[in-house]
């Protein structure tokens, strides 16, 4: 199996035409993991991929900064604010059953199956998209459950702890699946969510309720700081 071309916009790169993008410049701007992420996600099966400075920065900001990085930052910030960072015991008894929780768990575990199927058929870009969709679904779960509202009601403290635990589990699963593409950044997430590296296995990605209790999350620097596209592109050009 061989992938097609990576084009500059719609054209093949050519030094004589001056439309070559160099990997070193991209790494200096975005970091190695973000460049890896773009390249594997932008090369659809049996089709040419495309890259410009505009498109890679736009993808970085939308996928990594806004969707994934924001999910991690929001979750850890709420865990710190409402429980001093200590992971709470989730309630999965029948009386604690909520449809939002079940939908998130099902979506997460289905994502693992989708990624495995994509790898078996060489559709790597589709695998990355499936993990990104899990991050989007997790952000939607935050909106559905409104942890900030639960925090105002002392009787909802157990529910709040469960919601945040579910988010941490979704993050653990998604980062495990992304770790083969982003091996430098994902361990930083595991450290932030208090996940021991021994727990981060592909086998555990297919399970929910793995993260141990009473561990403490740790706020770290932003994983993917937003980039001022206009400023950076002007400097690059």
Secondary structure, DSSP 8 states (H G I E B T S, - for coil): -----EEETTB---TTTT----HHHHHHHH-HHHHHHHHHHS--TTS-EEE-HHHHHHHIIIIIIIIIIHHHHHHHHHHHHHHTTB------SGGG--HHHHHHHHHHHHHHHHHHHHHHTT-HHHHHHHHHHHHHHHHHHHHHH-HHHHTT-GGGHHHHHHHHHHHHHHHHHHHHHHTTT-TTTHHHHHHHHT--GGG--HHHHT-SS-S-TT-B----S-SS----HHHHHHHH-
